[in-house]
């Protein structure tokens, strides 16, 4: 995995990923990451307006936007996911965060099995603020059980179609390795994580002790969302973060 790059205008560094998102972000010294979760998912347009307002009220530039968590109605096919990503990245380009090649903003995008939104929208977002005494903070982007940037997902999915205990274990191991690789690039490990999130509709109780717990990924507990990853045929996704200031907006 490549080295982290500094995104100076946002006061954070990021792990380069694919055009639609980076693999993770970490606040630069003298800054911290704050996370805002929304009581209800709002549309992309409403979410971007809310982010813009929040940053303005905090006295922060648009470039301080560093990560988000999205929710979609159902998994996309490959073409639909690409079209959605281009729509999403269009706003980042207008805000000056995406230069056509490099995208510093980390992202998760998953699909609730129960009470899904009518259209893709925001569930949470994160941004940097000045804090001379801040502890290091970071957000790792969501990853399903397939490497990014390979042209498509289906041809590279780990244990494609295998929902047996061993198949799910293979998927979980790959994703956990990816989480660790992304954290390592930013200088972190499981001992630095304040929250771990898992997204699957399959039974992963055995994995909680055998794989997830054994690695130390549940030190702060595990938030299991009954959600599917965003692309058809992906079955298991995770993200994690080390963020010390979080709040909920009643929208």
Secondary structure, 3 states (H helix, E strand, C coil): CCCEEEEHHHCEEEECCECCEECEEEECCCEEEEEEEEEEEEEHHHHHHHHHHHHHHCCCCHHHEEEEEEECCCCECHHHHHHHHHHHHHHHHHCCCECCCCECCEEEEEEECCCCCCCCEEEEEEEEEECCCCCCCEEEEEEECCCCCCCCCHHHCCCCCCCCHHHHHHHHHHHHHHHHHHHHHHCCCHHHCCEEEEECCCCCHHHHHHHHHCCCCCCCCCEEECEEECECCCCCEEEEEECCEEEEECC
